[in-house]
C-alpha cells in the first residue's frame, strides 16, 4: 500500500488494524518523510546558491557605483507591506505530489 495513494481514512479505525498493518503504515510514513526531507535539503541548497549569486552581483554593482536598491525592490516591499499575510504561506500546502509542488 502506497501511503500517497490512500486517503485520510487510513488513519481512522486504528484500533481494528493489525500490528503488521500499523507497522506498514509507519514504515511508509517514515519513507515519505525521508523523501520530503531530502527534497527540502535540495531546495535549500538551490536557494543558498541563488542568494549567494545575488549577493555577489549586488556587491559587484555597488563597487561599480550602481544603486543597491532599485525601483523593483521598492515595489516588492510595497507589495509585501500591503498584504496582510502574517505567516500565511502563499503556497498550496495541500499539494501532495512532486509535480504539484514543482508547479508552485
Rosetta constraint file for C-alpha pairs under 8 A:
AtomPair CA 1 CA 5 HARMONIC 7.64 0.50
AtomPair CA 1 CA 6 HARMONIC 7.68 0.50
AtomPair CA 2 CA 6 HARMONIC 6.77 0.50
AtomPair CA 2 CA 28 HARMONIC 7.04 0.50
AtomPair CA 3 CA 25 HARMONIC 7.18 0.50
AtomPair CA 3 CA 28 HARMONIC 6.10 0.50
AtomPair CA 3 CA 29 HARMONIC 7.08 0.50
AtomPair CA 4 CA 96 HARMONIC 7.65 0.50
AtomPair CA 6 CA 10 HARMONIC 6.52 0.50
AtomPair CA 8 CA 12 HARMONIC 7.46 0.50
AtomPair CA 13 CA 17 HARMONIC 7.15 0.50
AtomPair CA 14 CA 22 HARMONIC 7.78 0.50
AtomPair CA 17 CA 21 HARMONIC 6.12 0.50
AtomPair CA 17 CA 22 HARMONIC 6.59 0.50
AtomPair CA 18 CA 22 HARMONIC 6.33 0.50
AtomPair CA 19 CA 23 HARMONIC 6.04 0.50
AtomPair CA 20 CA 24 HARMONIC 6.05 0.50
AtomPair CA 21 CA 25 HARMONIC 6.22 0.50
AtomPair CA 22 CA 26 HARMONIC 6.19 0.50
AtomPair CA 23 CA 27 HARMONIC 6.08 0.50
AtomPair CA 24 CA 28 HARMONIC 6.21 0.50
AtomPair CA 25 CA 29 HARMONIC 6.17 0.50
AtomPair CA 26 CA 30 HARMONIC 6.09 0.50
AtomPair CA 27 CA 31 HARMONIC 6.13 0.50
AtomPair CA 28 CA 32 HARMONIC 6.13 0.50
AtomPair CA 29 CA 33 HARMONIC 6.04 0.50
AtomPair CA 30 CA 34 HARMONIC 6.26 0.50
AtomPair CA 31 CA 35 HARMONIC 6.38 0.50
AtomPair CA 32 CA 36 HARMONIC 6.17 0.50
AtomPair CA 33 CA 37 HARMONIC 5.95 0.50
AtomPair CA 34 CA 38 HARMONIC 6.06 0.50
AtomPair CA 35 CA 39 HARMONIC 6.16 0.50
AtomPair CA 36 CA 40 HARMONIC 6.07 0.50
AtomPair CA 37 CA 41 HARMONIC 6.25 0.50
AtomPair CA 38 CA 42 HARMONIC 6.29 0.50
AtomPair CA 39 CA 43 HARMONIC 6.19 0.50
AtomPair CA 40 CA 44 HARMONIC 6.13 0.50
AtomPair CA 41 CA 45 HARMONIC 6.16 0.50
AtomPair CA 42 CA 46 HARMONIC 6.37 0.50
AtomPair CA 43 CA 47 HARMONIC 6.15 0.50
AtomPair CA 44 CA 48 HARMONIC 6.08 0.50
AtomPair CA 45 CA 49 HARMONIC 6.26 0.50
AtomPair CA 46 CA 50 HARMONIC 6.23 0.50
AtomPair CA 47 CA 51 HARMONIC 6.09 0.50
AtomPair CA 48 CA 52 HARMONIC 6.05 0.50
AtomPair CA 49 CA 53 HARMONIC 6.29 0.50
AtomPair CA 50 CA 54 HARMONIC 6.26 0.50
AtomPair CA 51 CA 55 HARMONIC 6.15 0.50
AtomPair CA 52 CA 56 HARMONIC 6.09 0.50
AtomPair CA 53 CA 57 HARMONIC 6.19 0.50
AtomPair CA 54 CA 58 HARMONIC 6.08 0.50
AtomPair CA 55 CA 59 HARMONIC 6.09 0.50
AtomPair CA 56 CA 60 HARMONIC 6.19 0.50
AtomPair CA 57 CA 61 HARMONIC 5.98 0.50
AtomPair CA 58 CA 62 HARMONIC 6.01 0.50
AtomPair CA 58 CA 68 HARMONIC 6.45 0.50
AtomPair CA 59 CA 63 HARMONIC 6.12 0.50
AtomPair CA 60 CA 64 HARMONIC 6.20 0.50
AtomPair CA 61 CA 65 HARMONIC 6.30 0.50
AtomPair CA 61 CA 66 HARMONIC 5.09 0.50
AtomPair CA 61 CA 67 HARMONIC 7.38 0.50
AtomPair CA 61 CA 68 HARMONIC 7.24 0.50
AtomPair CA 62 CA 66 HARMONIC 5.15 0.50
AtomPair CA 62 CA 67 HARMONIC 6.52 0.50
AtomPair CA 62 CA 68 HARMONIC 6.10 0.50
AtomPair CA 69 CA 73 HARMONIC 6.06 0.50
AtomPair CA 69 CA 74 HARMONIC 7.46 0.50
AtomPair CA 70 CA 74 HARMONIC 6.57 0.50
AtomPair CA 71 CA 75 HARMONIC 6.15 0.50
AtomPair CA 72 CA 76 HARMONIC 6.12 0.50
AtomPair CA 73 CA 77 HARMONIC 6.20 0.50
AtomPair CA 74 CA 78 HARMONIC 6.19 0.50
AtomPair CA 75 CA 79 HARMONIC 6.22 0.50
AtomPair CA 76 CA 80 HARMONIC 6.19 0.50
AtomPair CA 77 CA 81 HARMONIC 6.11 0.50
AtomPair CA 78 CA 82 HARMONIC 5.93 0.50
AtomPair CA 79 CA 83 HARMONIC 6.39 0.50
AtomPair CA 85 CA 89 HARMONIC 7.70 0.50
AtomPair CA 89 CA 93 HARMONIC 7.65 0.50
AtomPair CA 91 CA 104 HARMONIC 6.64 0.50
AtomPair CA 92 CA 101 HARMONIC 7.94 0.50
AtomPair CA 92 CA 104 HARMONIC 7.45 0.50
AtomPair CA 95 CA 100 HARMONIC 5.47 0.50
AtomPair CA 95 CA 101 HARMONIC 5.79 0.50
AtomPair CA 96 CA 100 HARMONIC 6.61 0.50
AtomPair CA 96 CA 101 HARMONIC 7.13 0.50
AtomPair CA 97 CA 101 HARMONIC 6.22 0.50
AtomPair CA 98 CA 102 HARMONIC 5.85 0.50
AtomPair CA 99 CA 103 HARMONIC 6.19 0.50
AtomPair CA 100 CA 104 HARMONIC 6.91 0.50
